[in-house]
Amino acid sequence: MTAKPISFKITAEMEEYIRARSTDLRVATTCEGPLMFSVRISPPKATDQIILVGDRKVYISAVQAPYIKAIDDKMLPRCALEKKRK
């Protein structure tokens, strides 16, 4: 993984979401834009940027990293958003 320091704003809601997960997460490139998945679904790549949120690592696709200004709930897949609303 790359060690180039990069900083991202993380909304409080997303920080809580990330800390509550049982696995590390990855922001991956999809046809819907950058979305956040468990590393079980989208394994990290050697070129990913890594940020720590509590005990969790968030891997950020090198393709997406230059364009991301904030990590917010827009990065959650629709199925995760539907679970949160229930």
PDB file of N, CA, C and O in Angstrom:
ATOM      1  N   MET A   1       0.840  -1.171   0.000  1.00  0.00           N
ATOM      2  CA  MET A   1       0.000   0.000   0.000  1.00  0.00           C
ATOM      3  C   MET A   1       0.891   1.242   0.000  1.00  0.00           C
ATOM      4  O   MET A   1       1.988   1.234   0.559  1.00  0.00           O
ATOM      5  N   THR A   2       0.413   2.285  -0.621  1.00  0.00           N
ATOM      6  CA  THR A   2       1.211   3.503  -0.694  1.00  0.00           C
ATOM      7  C   THR A   2       1.181   4.231   0.639  1.00  0.00           C
ATOM      8  O   THR A   2       0.195   4.181   1.375  1.00  0.00           O
ATOM      9  N   ALA A   3       2.282   4.906   0.932  1.00  0.00           N
ATOM     10  CA  ALA A   3       2.377   5.610   2.211  1.00  0.00           C
ATOM     11  C   ALA A   3       2.251   7.110   2.036  1.00  0.00           C
ATOM     12  O   ALA A   3       2.433   7.861   2.994  1.00  0.00           O
ATOM     13  N   LYS A   4       1.940   7.559   0.824  1.00  0.00           N
ATOM     14  CA  LYS A   4       1.806   8.982   0.563  1.00  0.00           C
ATOM     15  C   LYS A   4       0.700   9.562   1.439  1.00  0.00           C
ATOM     16  O   LYS A   4      -0.447   9.123   1.348  1.00  0.00           O
ATOM     17  N   PRO A   5       1.023  10.547   2.290  1.00  0.00           N
ATOM     18  CA  PRO A   5      -0.009  11.079   3.182  1.00  0.00           C
ATOM     19  C   PRO A   5      -1.062  11.877   2.419  1.00  0.00           C
ATOM     20  O   PRO A   5      -0.748  12.747   1.607  1.00  0.00           O
ATOM     21  N   ILE A   6      -2.279  11.562   2.696  1.00  0.00           N
ATOM     22  CA  ILE A   6      -3.402  12.268   2.078  1.00  0.00           C
ATOM     23  C   ILE A   6      -4.442  12.420   3.168  1.00  0.00           C
ATOM     24  O   ILE A   6      -4.610  11.517   3.987  1.00  0.00           O
ATOM     25  N   SER A   7      -5.134  13.526   3.197  1.00  0.00           N
ATOM     26  CA  SER A   7      -6.155  13.683   4.231  1.00  0.00           C
ATOM     27  C   SER A   7      -7.511  13.890   3.591  1.00  0.00           C
ATOM     28  O   SER A   7      -7.648  14.563   2.569  1.00  0.00           O
ATOM     29  N   PHE A   8      -8.501  13.299   4.215  1.00  0.00           N
ATOM     30  CA  PHE A   8      -9.870  13.398   3.737  1.00  0.00           C
ATOM     31  C   PHE A   8     -10.739  13.827   4.904  1.00  0.00           C
ATOM     32  O   PHE A   8     -10.527  13.406   6.041  1.00  0.00           O
ATOM     33  N   LYS A   9     -11.715  14.667   4.612  1.00  0.00           N
ATOM     34  CA  LYS A   9     -12.711  15.022   5.624  1.00  0.00           C
ATOM     35  C   LYS A   9     -13.673  13.836   5.717  1.00  0.00           C
ATOM     36  O   LYS A   9     -14.101  13.290   4.700  1.00  0.00           O
ATOM     37  N   ILE A  10     -14.002  13.450   6.934  1.00  0.00           N
ATOM     38  CA  ILE A  10     -14.957  12.364   7.149  1.00  0.00           C
ATOM     39  C   ILE A  10     -16.094  12.924   7.984  1.00  0.00           C
ATOM     40  O   ILE A  10     -15.866  13.449   9.074  1.00  0.00           O
ATOM     41  N   THR A  11     -17.315  12.815   7.481  1.00  0.00           N
ATOM     42  CA  THR A  11     -18.453  13.327   8.247  1.00  0.00           C
ATOM     43  C   THR A  11     -18.602  12.507   9.529  1.00  0.00           C
ATOM     44  O   THR A  11     -18.199  11.344   9.580  1.00  0.00           O
ATOM     45  N   ALA A  12     -19.174  13.110  10.547  1.00  0.00           N
ATOM     46  CA  ALA A  12     -19.363  12.434  11.839  1.00  0.00           C
ATOM     47  C   ALA A  12     -20.204  11.166  11.671  1.00  0.00           C
ATOM     48  O   ALA A  12     -19.922  10.139  12.288  1.00  0.00           O
ATOM     49  N   GLU A  13     -21.236  11.250  10.834  1.00  0.00           N
ATOM     50  CA  GLU A  13     -22.099  10.094  10.592  1.00  0.00           C
ATOM     51  C   GLU A  13     -21.310   8.931   9.991  1.00  0.00           C
ATOM     52  O   GLU A  13     -21.502   7.777  10.376  1.00  0.00           O
ATOM     53  N   MET A  14     -20.422   9.242   9.044  1.00  0.00           N
ATOM     54  CA  MET A  14     -19.626   8.191   8.412  1.00  0.00           C
ATOM     55  C   MET A  14     -18.554   7.658   9.353  1.00  0.00           C
ATOM     56  O   MET A  14     -18.235   6.470   9.320  1.00  0.00           O
ATOM     57  N   GLU A  15     -18.003   8.514  10.179  1.00  0.00           N
ATOM     58  CA  GLU A  15     -17.012   8.040  11.148  1.00  0.00           C
ATOM     59  C   GLU A  15     -17.661   7.019  12.086  1.00  0.00           C
ATOM     60  O   GLU A  15     -17.065   5.988  12.397  1.00  0.00           O
ATOM     61  N   GLU A  16     -18.861   7.307  12.526  1.00  0.00           N
ATOM     62  CA  GLU A  16     -19.605   6.376  13.377  1.00  0.00           C
ATOM     63  C   GLU A  16     -19.877   5.069  12.631  1.00  0.00           C
ATOM     64  O   GLU A  16     -19.706   3.984  13.185  1.00  0.00           O
ATOM     65  N   TYR A  17     -20.302   5.182  11.370  1.00  0.00           N
ATOM     66  CA  TYR A  17     -20.580   4.002  10.543  1.00  0.00           C
ATOM     67  C   TYR A  17     -19.326   3.138  10.401  1.00  0.00           C
ATOM     68  O   TYR A  17     -19.389   1.922  10.577  1.00  0.00           O
ATOM     69  N   ILE A  18     -18.192   3.758  10.084  1.00  0.00           N
ATOM     70  CA  ILE A  18     -16.936   3.031   9.872  1.00  0.00           C
ATOM     71  C   ILE A  18     -16.502   2.327  11.157  1.00  0.00           C
ATOM     72  O   ILE A  18     -16.113   1.159  11.124  1.00  0.00           O
ATOM     73  N   ARG A  19     -16.566   3.028  12.285  1.00  0.00           N
ATOM     74  CA  ARG A  19     -16.151   2.441  13.566  1.00  0.00           C
ATOM     75  C   ARG A  19     -17.037   1.259  13.966  1.00  0.00           C
ATOM     76  O   ARG A  19     -16.577   0.349  14.655  1.00  0.00           O
ATOM     77  N   ALA A  20     -18.284   1.265  13.546  1.00  0.00           N
ATOM     78  CA  ALA A  20     -19.227   0.207  13.916  1.00  0.00           C
ATOM     79  C   ALA A  20     -19.090  -1.050  13.057  1.00  0.00           C
ATOM     80  O   ALA A  20     -19.662  -2.084  13.401  1.00  0.00           O
ATOM     81  N   ARG A  21     -18.362  -0.990  11.971  1.00  0.00           N
ATOM     82  CA  ARG A  21     -18.222  -2.140  11.085  1.00  0.00           C
ATOM     83  C   ARG A  21     -17.315  -3.197  11.711  1.00  0.00           C
ATOM     84  O   ARG A  21     -16.476  -2.885  12.556  1.00  0.00           O
ATOM     85  N   SER A  22     -17.490  -4.439  11.293  1.00  0.00           N
ATOM     86  CA  SER A  22     -16.663  -5.537  11.808  1.00  0.00           C
ATOM     87  C   SER A  22     -15.449  -5.808  10.914  1.00  0.00           C
ATOM     88  O   SER A  22     -14.618  -6.657  11.238  1.00  0.00           O
ATOM     89  N   THR A  23     -15.347  -5.096   9.800  1.00  0.00           N
ATOM     90  CA  THR A  23     -14.204  -5.271   8.899  1.00  0.00           C
ATOM     91  C   THR A  23     -13.687  -3.908   8.459  1.00  0.00           C
ATOM     92  O   THR A  23     -14.346  -2.884   8.637  1.00  0.00           O
ATOM     93  N   ASP A  24     -12.493  -3.922   7.880  1.00  0.00           N
ATOM     94  CA  ASP A  24     -11.987  -2.713   7.242  1.00  0.00           C
ATOM     95  C   ASP A  24     -12.823  -2.465   5.994  1.00  0.00           C
ATOM     96  O   ASP A  24     -13.532  -3.355   5.525  1.00  0.00           O
ATOM     97  N   LEU A  25     -12.734  -1.243   5.458  1.00  0.00           N
ATOM     98  CA  LEU A  25     -13.563  -0.852   4.316  1.00  0.00           C
ATOM     99  C   LEU A  25     -12.692  -0.338   3.178  1.00  0.00           C
ATOM    100  O   LEU A  25     -11.529   0.014   3.376  1.00  0.00           O
ATOM    101  N   ARG A  26     -13.275  -0.300   1.985  1.00  0.00           N
ATOM    102  CA  ARG A  26     -12.563   0.222   0.819  1.00  0.00           C
ATOM    103  C   ARG A  26     -13.510   1.085   0.000  1.00  0.00           C
ATOM    104  O   ARG A  26     -14.652   0.706  -0.260  1.00  0.00           O
ATOM    105  N   VAL A  27     -13.015   2.255  -0.403  1.00  0.00           N
ATOM    106  CA  VAL A  27     -13.743   3.107  -1.343  1.00  0.00           C
ATOM    107  C   VAL A  27     -13.267   2.689  -2.730  1.00  0.00           C
ATOM    108  O   VAL A  27     -12.104   2.874  -3.090  1.00  0.00           O
ATOM    109  N   ALA A  28     -14.183   2.129  -3.492  1.00  0.00           N
ATOM    110  CA  ALA A  28     -13.850   1.584  -4.802  1.00  0.00           C
ATOM    111  C   ALA A  28     -14.546   2.363  -5.920  1.00  0.00           C
ATOM    112  O   ALA A  28     -15.524   3.074  -5.691  1.00  0.00           O
ATOM    113  N   THR A  29     -14.028   2.211  -7.105  1.00  0.00           N
ATOM    114  CA  THR A  29     -14.618   2.833  -8.290  1.00  0.00           C
ATOM    115  C   THR A  29     -15.735   1.932  -8.808  1.00  0.00           C
ATOM    116  O   THR A  29     -15.531   0.737  -9.022  1.00  0.00           O
ATOM    117  N   THR A  30     -16.921   2.517  -9.007  1.00  0.00           N
ATOM    118  CA  THR A  30     -18.048   1.778  -9.572  1.00  0.00           C
ATOM    119  C   THR A  30     -18.693   2.632 -10.658  1.00  0.00           C
ATOM    120  O   THR A  30     -18.328   3.791 -10.850  1.00  0.00           O
ATOM    121  N   CYS A  31     -19.648   2.050 -11.360  1.00  0.00           N
ATOM    122  CA  CYS A  31     -20.353   2.817 -12.389  1.00  0.00           C
ATOM    123  C   CYS A  31     -21.198   3.930 -11.767  1.00  0.00           C
ATOM    124  O   CYS A  31     -21.598   4.865 -12.460  1.00  0.00           O
ATOM    125  N   GLU A  32     -21.474   3.832 -10.445  1.00  0.00           N
ATOM    126  CA  GLU A  32     -22.227   4.871  -9.732  1.00  0.00           C
ATOM    127  C   GLU A  32     -21.315   5.876  -9.047  1.00  0.00           C
ATOM    128  O   GLU A  32     -21.783   6.733  -8.297  1.00  0.00           O
ATOM    129  N   GLY A  33     -20.009   5.775  -9.302  1.00  0.00           N
ATOM    130  CA  GLY A  33     -19.041   6.649  -8.642  1.00  0.00           C
ATOM    131  C   GLY A  33     -18.383   5.920  -7.490  1.00  0.00           C
ATOM    132  O   GLY A  33     -18.491   4.697  -7.395  1.00  0.00           O
ATOM    133  N   PRO A  34     -17.700   6.644  -6.610  1.00  0.00           N
ATOM    134  CA  PRO A  34     -17.014   5.987  -5.499  1.00  0.00           C
ATOM    135  C   PRO A  34     -18.006   5.471  -4.464  1.00  0.00           C
ATOM    136  O   PRO A  34     -18.839   6.224  -3.957  1.00  0.00           O
ATOM    137  N   LEU A  35     -17.909   4.173  -4.155  1.00  0.00           N
ATOM    138  CA  LEU A  35     -18.761   3.569  -3.137  1.00  0.00           C
ATOM    139  C   LEU A  35     -17.904   2.820  -2.139  1.00  0.00           C
ATOM    140  O   LEU A  35     -16.823   2.341  -2.480  1.00  0.00           O
ATOM    141  N   MET A  36     -18.385   2.716  -0.895  1.00  0.00           N
ATOM    142  CA  MET A  36     -17.640   2.065   0.173  1.00  0.00           C
ATOM    143  C   MET A  36     -18.180   0.660   0.403  1.00  0.00           C
ATOM    144  O   MET A  36     -19.382   0.449   0.562  1.00  0.00           O
ATOM    145  N   PHE A  37     -17.248  -0.300   0.414  1.00  0.00           N
ATOM    146  CA  PHE A  37     -17.586  -1.702   0.614  1.00  0.00           C
ATOM    147  C   PHE A  37     -16.665  -2.309   1.672  1.00  0.00           C
ATOM    148  O   PHE A  37     -15.600  -1.769   1.970  1.00  0.00           O
ATOM    149  N   SER A  38     -17.090  -3.428   2.227  1.00  0.00           N
ATOM    150  CA  SER A  38     -16.212  -4.219   3.087  1.00  0.00           C
ATOM    151  C   SER A  38     -15.052  -4.730   2.233  1.00  0.00           C
ATOM    152  O   SER A  38     -15.215  -4.956   1.033  1.00  0.00           O
ATOM    153  N   VAL A  39     -13.887  -4.911   2.848  1.00  0.00           N
ATOM    154  CA  VAL A  39     -12.752  -5.454   2.093  1.00  0.00           C
ATOM    155  C   VAL A  39     -13.004  -6.903   1.700  1.00  0.00           C
ATOM    156  O   VAL A  39     -12.290  -7.447   0.857  1.00  0.00           O
ATOM    157  N   ARG A  40     -14.011  -7.537   2.299  1.00  0.00           N
ATOM    158  CA  ARG A  40     -14.398  -8.894   1.868  1.00  0.00           C
ATOM    159  C   ARG A  40     -14.998  -8.872   0.465  1.00  0.00           C
ATOM    160  O   ARG A  40     -14.858  -9.829  -0.296  1.00  0.00           O
ATOM    161  N   ILE A  41     -15.661  -7.777   0.136  1.00  0.00           N
ATOM    162  CA  ILE A  41     -16.298  -7.634  -1.178  1.00  0.00           C
ATOM    163  C   ILE A  41     -15.347  -6.980  -2.172  1.00  0.00           C
ATOM    164  O   ILE A  41     -15.276  -7.391  -3.330  1.00  0.00           O
ATOM    165  N   SER A  42     -14.623  -5.971  -1.727  1.00  0.00           N
ATOM    166  CA  SER A  42     -13.695  -5.232  -2.590  1.00  0.00           C
ATOM    167  C   SER A  42     -12.325  -5.192  -1.897  1.00  0.00           C
ATOM    168  O   SER A  42     -12.027  -4.255  -1.157  1.00  0.00           O
ATOM    169  N   PRO A  43     -11.498  -6.213  -2.144  1.00  0.00           N
ATOM    170  CA  PRO A  43     -10.200  -6.282  -1.460  1.00  0.00           C
ATOM    171  C   PRO A  43      -9.303  -5.091  -1.801  1.00  0.00           C
ATOM    172  O   PRO A  43      -9.368  -4.558  -2.909  1.00  0.00           O
ATOM    173  N   PRO A  44      -8.465  -4.675  -0.844  1.00  0.00           N
ATOM    174  CA  PRO A  44      -7.559  -3.548  -1.097  1.00  0.00           C
ATOM    175  C   PRO A  44      -6.530  -3.886  -2.176  1.00  0.00           C
ATOM    176  O   PRO A  44      -6.179  -5.046  -2.390  1.00  0.00           O
ATOM    177  N   LYS A  45      -6.063  -2.839  -2.841  1.00  0.00           N
ATOM    178  CA  LYS A  45      -5.023  -2.977  -3.856  1.00  0.00           C
ATOM    179  C   LYS A  45      -3.757  -2.292  -3.357  1.00  0.00           C
ATOM    180  O   LYS A  45      -3.812  -1.422  -2.487  1.00  0.00           O
ATOM    181  N   ALA A  46      -2.634  -2.684  -3.906  1.00  0.00           N
ATOM    182  CA  ALA A  46      -1.337  -2.141  -3.490  1.00  0.00           C
ATOM    183  C   ALA A  46      -1.248  -0.635  -3.704  1.00  0.00           C
ATOM    184  O   ALA A  46      -0.444   0.029  -3.048  1.00  0.00           O
ATOM    185  N   THR A  47      -2.045  -0.088  -4.594  1.00  0.00           N
ATOM    186  CA  THR A  47      -1.983   1.343  -4.911  1.00  0.00           C
ATOM    187  C   THR A  47      -2.940   2.195  -4.080  1.00  0.00           C
ATOM    188  O   THR A  47      -2.941   3.419  -4.210  1.00  0.00           O
ATOM    189  N   ASP A  48      -3.756   1.566  -3.228  1.00  0.00           N
ATOM    190  CA  ASP A  48      -4.737   2.296  -2.416  1.00  0.00           C
ATOM    191  C   ASP A  48      -4.074   3.210  -1.389  1.00  0.00           C
ATOM    192  O   ASP A  48      -2.991   2.917  -0.884  1.00  0.00           O
ATOM    193  N   GLN A  49      -4.739   4.310  -1.092  1.00  0.00           N
ATOM    194  CA  GLN A  49      -4.385   5.167   0.041  1.00  0.00           C
ATOM    195  C   GLN A  49      -5.065   4.565   1.266  1.00  0.00           C
ATOM    196  O   GLN A  49      -6.132   3.963   1.147  1.00  0.00           O
ATOM    197  N   ILE A  50      -4.461   4.720   2.437  1.00  0.00           N
ATOM    198  CA  ILE A  50      -5.033   4.149   3.658  1.00  0.00           C
ATOM    199  C   ILE A  50      -5.218   5.256   4.689  1.00  0.00           C
ATOM    200  O   ILE A  50      -4.316   6.058   4.931  1.00  0.00           O
ATOM    201  N   ILE A  51      -6.403   5.285   5.288  1.00  0.00           N
ATOM    202  CA  ILE A  51      -6.618   6.178   6.422  1.00  0.00           C
ATOM    203  C   ILE A  51      -7.145   5.336   7.582  1.00  0.00           C
ATOM    204  O   ILE A  51      -7.808   4.320   7.372  1.00  0.00           O
ATOM    205  N   LEU A  52      -6.853   5.756   8.776  1.00  0.00           N
ATOM    206  CA  LEU A  52      -7.334   5.058   9.968  1.00  0.00           C
ATOM    207  C   LEU A  52      -8.498   5.833  10.570  1.00  0.00           C
ATOM    208  O   LEU A  52      -8.454   7.055  10.705  1.00  0.00           O
ATOM    209  N   VAL A  53      -9.530   5.096  10.925  1.00  0.00           N
ATOM    210  CA  VAL A  53     -10.684   5.659  11.627  1.00  0.00           C
ATOM    211  C   VAL A  53     -10.896   4.749  12.830  1.00  0.00           C
ATOM    212  O   VAL A  53     -11.472   3.668  12.707  1.00  0.00           O
ATOM    213  N   GLY A  54     -10.436   5.187  13.976  1.00  0.00           N
ATOM    214  CA  GLY A  54     -10.454   4.315  15.147  1.00  0.00           C
ATOM    215  C   GLY A  54      -9.552   3.122  14.878  1.00  0.00           C
ATOM    216  O   GLY A  54      -8.392   3.284  14.500  1.00  0.00           O
ATOM    217  N   ASP A  55     -10.092   1.919  15.076  1.00  0.00           N
ATOM    218  CA  ASP A  55      -9.338   0.695  14.814  1.00  0.00           C
ATOM    219  C   ASP A  55      -9.493   0.207  13.378  1.00  0.00           C
ATOM    220  O   ASP A  55      -8.865  -0.778  12.988  1.00  0.00           O
ATOM    221  N   ARG A  56     -10.305   0.873  12.606  1.00  0.00           N
ATOM    222  CA  ARG A  56     -10.582   0.456  11.228  1.00  0.00           C
ATOM    223  C   ARG A  56      -9.676   1.159  10.224  1.00  0.00           C
ATOM    224  O   ARG A  56      -9.321   2.327  10.385  1.00  0.00           O
ATOM    225  N   LYS A  57      -9.313   0.413   9.185  1.00  0.00           N
ATOM    226  CA  LYS A  57      -8.603   0.998   8.050  1.00  0.00           C
ATOM    227  C   LYS A  57      -9.618   1.226   6.940  1.00  0.00           C
ATOM    228  O   LYS A  57     -10.497   0.398   6.700  1.00  0.00           O
ATOM    229  N   VAL A  58      -9.482   2.358   6.269  1.00  0.00           N
ATOM    230  CA  VAL A  58     -10.289   2.628   5.084  1.00  0.00           C
ATOM    231  C   VAL A  58      -9.306   2.771   3.932  1.00  0.00           C
ATOM    232  O   VAL A  58      -8.461   3.667   3.919  1.00  0.00           O
ATOM    233  N   TYR A  59      -9.434   1.872   2.970  1.00  0.00           N
ATOM    234  CA  TYR A  59      -8.584   1.891   1.783  1.00  0.00           C
ATOM    235  C   TYR A  59      -9.317   2.711   0.728  1.00  0.00           C
ATOM    236  O   TYR A  59     -10.516   2.537   0.512  1.00  0.00           O
ATOM    237  N   ILE A  60      -8.594   3.591   0.087  1.00  0.00           N
ATOM    238  CA  ILE A  60      -9.219   4.458  -0.915  1.00  0.00           C
ATOM    239  C   ILE A  60      -8.531   4.235  -2.250  1.00  0.00           C
ATOM    240  O   ILE A  60      -7.315   4.382  -2.375  1.00  0.00           O
ATOM    241  N   SER A  61      -9.317   3.883  -3.227  1.00  0.00           N
ATOM    242  CA  SER A  61      -8.811   3.618  -4.571  1.00  0.00           C
ATOM    243  C   SER A  61      -7.955   4.782  -5.062  1.00  0.00           C
ATOM    244  O   SER A  61      -8.333   5.946  -4.934  1.00  0.00           O
ATOM    245  N   ALA A  62      -6.802   4.447  -5.624  1.00  0.00           N
ATOM    246  CA  ALA A  62      -5.909   5.478  -6.169  1.00  0.00           C
ATOM    247  C   ALA A  62      -6.598   6.256  -7.285  1.00  0.00           C
ATOM    248  O   ALA A  62      -6.281   7.423  -7.519  1.00  0.00           O
ATOM    249  N   VAL A  63      -7.530   5.620  -7.967  1.00  0.00           N
ATOM    250  CA  VAL A  63      -8.275   6.296  -9.035  1.00  0.00           C
ATOM    251  C   VAL A  63      -9.183   7.365  -8.436  1.00  0.00           C
ATOM    252  O   VAL A  63      -9.316   8.452  -8.999  1.00  0.00           O
ATOM    253  N   GLN A  64      -9.806   7.065  -7.302  1.00  0.00           N
ATOM    254  CA  GLN A  64     -10.755   7.990  -6.671  1.00  0.00           C
ATOM    255  C   GLN A  64     -10.095   9.034  -5.782  1.00  0.00           C
ATOM    256  O   GLN A  64     -10.596  10.152  -5.669  1.00  0.00           O
ATOM    257  N   ALA A  65      -8.982   8.688  -5.151  1.00  0.00           N
ATOM    258  CA  ALA A  65      -8.351   9.546  -4.142  1.00  0.00           C
ATOM    259  C   ALA A  65      -8.177  11.008  -4.566  1.00  0.00           C
ATOM    260  O   ALA A  65      -8.481  11.898  -3.771  1.00  0.00           O
ATOM    261  N   PRO A  66      -7.705  11.295  -5.777  1.00  0.00           N
ATOM    262  CA  PRO A  66      -7.510  12.707  -6.132  1.00  0.00           C
ATOM    263  C   PRO A  66      -8.807  13.520  -6.224  1.00  0.00           C
ATOM    264  O   PRO A  66      -8.773  14.749  -6.166  1.00  0.00           O
ATOM    265  N   TYR A  67      -9.937  12.841  -6.365  1.00  0.00           N
ATOM    266  CA  TYR A  67     -11.204  13.536  -6.587  1.00  0.00           C
ATOM    267  C   TYR A  67     -12.082  13.618  -5.340  1.00  0.00           C
ATOM    268  O   TYR A  67     -13.044  14.386  -5.312  1.00  0.00           O
ATOM    269  N   ILE A  68     -11.764  12.843  -4.319  1.00  0.00           N
ATOM    270  CA  ILE A  68     -12.597  12.810  -3.117  1.00  0.00           C
ATOM    271  C   ILE A  68     -12.273  13.995  -2.218  1.00  0.00           C
ATOM    272  O   ILE A  68     -11.121  14.215  -1.843  1.00  0.00           O
ATOM    273  N   LYS A  69     -13.292  14.738  -1.886  1.00  0.00           N
ATOM    274  CA  LYS A  69     -13.125  15.865  -0.969  1.00  0.00           C
ATOM    275  C   LYS A  69     -13.560  15.474   0.434  1.00  0.00           C
ATOM    276  O   LYS A  69     -13.013  15.966   1.420  1.00  0.00           O
ATOM    277  N   ALA A  70     -14.550  14.585   0.522  1.00  0.00           N
ATOM    278  CA  ALA A  70     -15.052  14.146   1.826  1.00  0.00           C
ATOM    279  C   ALA A  70     -15.598  12.729   1.706  1.00  0.00           C
ATOM    280  O   ALA A  70     -16.103  12.316   0.662  1.00  0.00           O
ATOM    281  N   ILE A  71     -15.480  12.007   2.803  1.00  0.00           N
ATOM    282  CA  ILE A  71     -16.095  10.689   2.888  1.00  0.00           C
ATOM    283  C   ILE A  71     -17.419  10.895   3.610  1.00  0.00           C
ATOM    284  O   ILE A  71     -17.455  11.220   4.797  1.00  0.00           O
ATOM    285  N   ASP A  72     -18.504  10.699   2.870  1.00  0.00           N
ATOM    286  CA  ASP A  72     -19.831  10.938   3.429  1.00  0.00           C
ATOM    287  C   ASP A  72     -20.786   9.828   3.009  1.00  0.00           C
ATOM    288  O   ASP A  72     -20.387   8.884   2.328  1.00  0.00           O
ATOM    289  N   ASP A  73     -22.056   9.942   3.419  1.00  0.00           N
ATOM    290  CA  ASP A  73     -23.001   8.858   3.162  1.00  0.00           C
ATOM    291  C   ASP A  73     -23.345   8.653   1.689  1.00  0.00           C
ATOM    292  O   ASP A  73     -24.013   7.677   1.346  1.00  0.00           O
ATOM    293  N   LYS A  74     -22.910   9.539   0.827  1.00  0.00           N
ATOM    294  CA  LYS A  74     -23.124   9.330  -0.608  1.00  0.00           C
ATOM    295  C   LYS A  74     -22.300   8.151  -1.112  1.00  0.00           C
ATOM    296  O   LYS A  74     -22.550   7.637  -2.202  1.00  0.00           O
ATOM    297  N   MET A  75     -21.311   7.718  -0.316  1.00  0.00           N
ATOM    298  CA  MET A  75     -20.440   6.610  -0.707  1.00  0.00           C
ATOM    299  C   MET A  75     -20.976   5.258  -0.259  1.00  0.00           C
ATOM    300  O   MET A  75     -20.361   4.227  -0.529  1.00  0.00           O
ATOM    301  N   LEU A  76     -22.116   5.253   0.422  1.00  0.00           N
ATOM    302  CA  LEU A  76     -22.694   3.983   0.842  1.00  0.00           C
ATOM    303  C   LEU A  76     -23.557   3.408  -0.274  1.00  0.00           C
ATOM    304  O   LEU A  76     -24.333   4.134  -0.896  1.00  0.00           O
ATOM    305  N   PRO A  77     -23.425   2.099  -0.534  1.00  0.00           N
ATOM    306  CA  PRO A  77     -24.323   1.480  -1.518  1.00  0.00           C
ATOM    307  C   PRO A  77     -25.766   1.625  -1.065  1.00  0.00           C
ATOM    308  O   PRO A  77     -26.028   1.729   0.134  1.00  0.00           O
ATOM    309  N   ARG A  78     -26.685   1.633  -1.981  1.00  0.00           N
ATOM    310  CA  ARG A  78     -28.100   1.839  -1.655  1.00  0.00           C
ATOM    311  C   ARG A  78     -28.604   0.863  -0.607  1.00  0.00           C
ATOM    312  O   ARG A  78     -29.395   1.243   0.256  1.00  0.00           O
ATOM    313  N   CYS A  79     -28.155  -0.406  -0.663  1.00  0.00           N
ATOM    314  CA  CYS A  79     -28.644  -1.398   0.308  1.00  0.00           C
ATOM    315  C   CYS A  79     -28.226  -1.009   1.726  1.00  0.00           C
ATOM    316  O   CYS A  79     -28.985  -1.250   2.665  1.00  0.00           O
ATOM    317  N   ALA A  80     -27.046  -0.416   1.913  1.00  0.00           N
ATOM    318  CA  ALA A  80     -26.613   0.037   3.236  1.00  0.00           C
ATOM    319  C   ALA A  80     -27.455   1.208   3.699  1.00  0.00           C
ATOM    320  O   ALA A  80     -27.796   1.295   4.879  1.00  0.00           O
ATOM    321  N   LEU A  81     -27.792   2.100   2.802  1.00  0.00           N
ATOM    322  CA  LEU A  81     -28.617   3.262   3.156  1.00  0.00           C
ATOM    323  C   LEU A  81     -30.015   2.801   3.588  1.00  0.00           C
ATOM    324  O   LEU A  81     -30.584   3.340   4.538  1.00  0.00           O
ATOM    325  N   GLU A  82     -30.565   1.799   2.885  1.00  0.00           N
ATOM    326  CA  GLU A  82     -31.898   1.305   3.228  1.00  0.00           C
ATOM    327  C   GLU A  82     -31.890   0.664   4.615  1.00  0.00           C
ATOM    328  O   GLU A  82     -32.859   0.812   5.360  1.00  0.00           O
ATOM    329  N   LYS A  83     -30.811  -0.048   4.980  1.00  0.00           N
ATOM    330  CA  LYS A  83     -30.710  -0.649   6.305  1.00  0.00           C
ATOM    331  C   LYS A  83     -30.635   0.422   7.380  1.00  0.00           C
ATOM    332  O   LYS A  83     -31.244   0.281   8.441  1.00  0.00           O
ATOM    333  N   LYS A  84     -29.885   1.503   7.113  1.00  0.00           N
ATOM    334  CA  LYS A  84     -29.720   2.569   8.090  1.00  0.00           C
ATOM    335  C   LYS A  84     -31.048   3.259   8.404  1.00  0.00           C
ATOM    336  O   LYS A  84     -31.270   3.688   9.536  1.00  0.00           O
ATOM    337  N   ARG A  85     -31.925   3.368   7.415  1.00  0.00           N
ATOM    338  CA  ARG A  85     -33.201   4.095   7.579  1.00  0.00           C
ATOM    339  C   ARG A  85     -34.220   3.299   8.382  1.00  0.00           C
ATOM    340  O   ARG A  85     -35.155   3.877   8.934  1.00  0.00           O
ATOM    341  N   LYS A  86     -34.055   1.987   8.457  1.00  0.00           N
ATOM    342  CA  LYS A  86     -35.042   1.132   9.169  1.00  0.00           C
ATOM    343  C   LYS A  86     -34.907   1.257  10.657  1.00  0.00           C
ATOM    344  O   LYS A  86     -35.649   0.614  11.400  1.00  0.00           O
TER     345      LYS A  86
END
